[in-house]
Amino acid sequence: MNAPAGWHPDPQNPGIERWWDGQQWAEQTRPAPTLRASAGDRRYTANLIAALVASLGIIIGSLGPWASFFAFTKNGVEGDGVITLVLGVIAAVALFVRLSRGSGGWAALRWGVPVIGVLCVAISVYDLFDVTSITAEFFGEPVGVQVGWGLWLLLISSAVLCLTSSSVVKRPQKP
């Protein structure tokens, strides 16, 4: 072997390294270092997990209150929330499958999750304007309907899903 002195993979056992003194193998061994994930792989995994959490936020926001007027609330599932709930579940399942199988699996949904994010943003913005445009009079004074936490969570989670899932699908597919 024409290699400089140092730690090299053991020719007999690839799971360890053995010291090569420049002329012969020594008795000293150590475990071979594990491969570290590249920065791109860590960023991909972080975005994938963030997209999965955002899809769960869409599900929770769809179930939460979208509008409140004094003590009365209207939940998302009483209107467009049913659509966003179904879209959130589809996105969560697709992202979970992608996370559990690595970068493979469900190629047909590759751009489906970002599209789901865009649809949920559009629905939440539409309903946000719809809720804020409702006013009523209370003892002669105009009183507006308040936007509920569910609609805010839906809007924020949908925007996060758009951003994170877009970066996830840009990663090349591995076999």
RAHUVEN-V122129 format. One record per residue. N is the residue number from 1. RES is the residue in one small letter. SS is DSSP state (H for helix, E for strand, - for the rest). PSI is psi in degrees with one decimal (NA if undefined). BURIAL is I if it has 16 or more other C-alpha atoms within 10 Angstrom, else O. Layout:
n=(N N)
res=(RES RES)
ss=(SS SS)
psi=(PSI PSI)
burial=(BURIAL BURIAL)
This chain:
n=(1 2 3 4 5 6 7 8 9 10 11 12 13 14 15 16 17 18 19 20 21 22 23 24 25 26 27 28 29 30 31 32 33 34 35 36 37 38 39 40 41 42 43 44 45 46 47 48 49 50 51 52 53 54 55 56 57 58 59 60 61 62 63 64 65 66 67 68 69 70 71 72 73 74 75 76 77 78 79 80 81 82 83 84 85 86 87 88 89 90 91 92 93 94 95 96 97 98 99 100 101 102 103 104 105 106 107 108 109 110 111 112 113 114 115 116 117 118 119 120 121 122 123 124 125 126 127 128 129 130 131 132 133 134 135 136 137 138 139 140 141 142 143 144 145 146 147 148 149 150 151 152 153 154 155 156 157 158 159 160 161 162 163 164 165 166 167 168 169 170 171 172 173 174 175)
res=(m n a p a g w h p d p q n p g i e r w w d g q q w a e q t r p a p t l r a s a g d r r y t a n l i a a l v a s l g i i i g s l g p w a s f f a f t k n g v e g d g v i t l v l g v i a a v a l f v r l s r g s g g w a a l r w g v p v i g v l c v a i s v y d l f d v t s i t a e f f g e p v g v q v g w g l w l l l i s s a v l c l t s s s v v k r p q k p)
ss=(- - - - - E E E E - - - - - - E E E E E - - - - E E E E E E E - - - - - - - H H H H H H H H H H H H H H H H H H H H H H H H H - E E E E E - - E E E E H H H - - H H H H H H H H H H H H H H H H H H H H - - - - - - H H H - - H H H H H H H H H H H H H H H H H H H H H - - E E E E - - E E E E - E E - H H H H H H H H H H H H H H H H H H H H H - - - - - -)
psi=(126.1 66.6 152.6 160.9 141.5 -174.7 129.7 156.8 134.7 127.7 -23.8 -27.3 101.5 -10.0 -6.6 166.2 149.1 147.2 128.9 119.6 5.6 -20.4 -32.5 163.4 137.8 174.4 -16.6 130.2 165.3 158.5 142.9 140.5 145.9 152.5 131.2 147.5 142.3 165.9 -35.5 -39.7 -39.8 -41.0 -40.9 -48.7 -42.0 -43.1 -36.5 -43.3 -41.1 -38.8 -39.1 -43.2 -39.6 -38.7 -34.3 -35.3 -37.1 -42.7 -48.3 -43.4 -33.0 -30.2 -20.8 175.0 135.3 -25.0 146.6 141.5 106.6 -117.6 1.7 138.7 155.3 121.0 159.6 -32.5 -2.2 2.9 -124.3 -10.8 -25.4 -41.7 -47.7 -31.4 -47.1 -43.6 -40.1 -39.5 -43.3 -45.1 -43.2 -42.9 -46.4 -42.0 -37.7 -41.8 -42.8 -40.3 -41.7 -25.8 9.9 -137.7 -2.1 179.5 135.2 58.8 -28.1 -27.1 13.1 -48.2 0.3 -39.5 -45.7 -34.8 -39.3 -42.1 -43.4 -43.4 -42.2 -36.4 -46.2 -43.3 -44.1 -38.0 -43.9 -48.7 -30.6 -46.5 -36.1 -45.0 -43.0 -15.8 -9.4 123.7 156.0 166.6 135.6 109.6 42.2 -3.4 136.8 132.5 132.2 159.2 138.6 141.9 130.4 163.9 -28.7 -41.1 -38.1 -43.8 -39.5 -45.9 -48.2 -45.4 -37.1 -42.0 -42.6 -40.5 -40.4 -48.8 -49.6 -40.3 -27.7 -38.2 -26.6 -42.5 -15.5 -17.9 133.5 144.2 137.1 144.6 NA)
burial=(O O O O O O I I I I O O O O O I I I I I O O O O I O O O I O O I O O O O O O O O O O O I I O I I I I I I I I I I I I I I I I I I I I I I O O O O I I I I I O O I I O O I I O I I O I I I O I I I O I I O O O I O I O O O I I O I I I I I I I I I I O I I I O I I O O I O O O O O O O O O O O O I I I I I O I I I I I I I I I I I I I I I I I I I I O O O O O O)
